[in-house]
Amino acid sequence: MPGSSEAPPRLLAISDLHVSHGENRDVLDGLRPGSPGDWLIVAGDVAEIPADVESALGLLRERFAEVVWVPGNHELWTTPRDPAQTRGVERYEHLVELCRGLGVHTPEDPFPVWRGAGGPVTVAPLFTLYDYTFHPPGTATKEEGLAYARGTGVVCTDEYLLHPDPYPAREDWCRARLEYSERRLAEVSGPTVLVNHWPLVREPTDVLWYPEFAQWCGSVHTANWHTKYNAAAVVYGHLHIPRTTHYDGVRFQEVSLGYPREWRRRPIPEDRLQVVLPAPVGA
C-alpha cells in the first residue's frame, strides 16, 4: 500500500526440520514471516509420522501467505511406530492429500507463480527421489556402490524403511518421477525456482564426510535441469550442509536445519529462513 512501512514480501525457504527432535520443534515454533505476504518453501524431511507432518505444515500455513512442500526421504519412511503403516506411492499420495487439506502446494498441484520482487517466477515443487547413479568413488553400478557402503558401514536408513511399492525398486520409482516432472516442467514458460529435497546436481555431495552416502542423494539425469528449465534458483536440502553455491551461473541453496547436534555446532543465524527471492545481495 502507498505510504506503508510494511516490509515487502519475500520467498523464503527451509528444509529438514525433523520436528521429532524437541529442539527442532522449538525452532519450528519460532518460524514467522517478516511480512504478511511472505511465502515459505519447505523442502522435505519435516517428520516421519504423517500426523507430525500435518501439524507442522498446518502451523506454517497459518503464518505464511503460501506454503510449498516437497517430500523428503523421512516423510516416505514407514517406521514401526507409525499407526498408518502405508508404504511407497500410497504413503506419498496420503501426504499429498494432507497438504491439500491444509492449502499447501505439492508436486502434484498446479505450480504457483511468485509475483513479488524478483518475479514473476514459477515455483516448481518436485519429487524426484534417487536412482543410485551418484556412484561412490571406485564404483560404477548400484550393486558395487551398495557393496562399498556396506563395507564401510555407512548405509542409508532408506534401505530398510523407504519402500517403493508398487514399483519393484526405488530407482524404478525415481524413473517414473523424473518422467512426470519433466513433462510438467516442459509446460512452464519463463523463469523458475526449482524445489526438490535431493540436489539436482552431484557437485554438492562432494563435501560429504562419507562419499558413499552420495548414492542416496539424487540422479545424474537431473544434472541439466537448472539450465534446461530456466532456473533463477534451485532450492534443496537433504545434505544438512546449508550453503549457497553456483553452477552454470545458477544459484543453488541448501536450506536445511538438520539435527540439533549439527546446527548447535554452527553460529545460530538471527533468522533460520533463507531468502530465495528477491535474490540476496551478492547471491
Summary of the structure (lengths in Angstrom):
residues: 283
radius of gyration: 18.1
end to end distance: 28.1
largest distance: 64.3
contacts: 912
relative contact order: 0.17
helix: 33%
strand: 17%
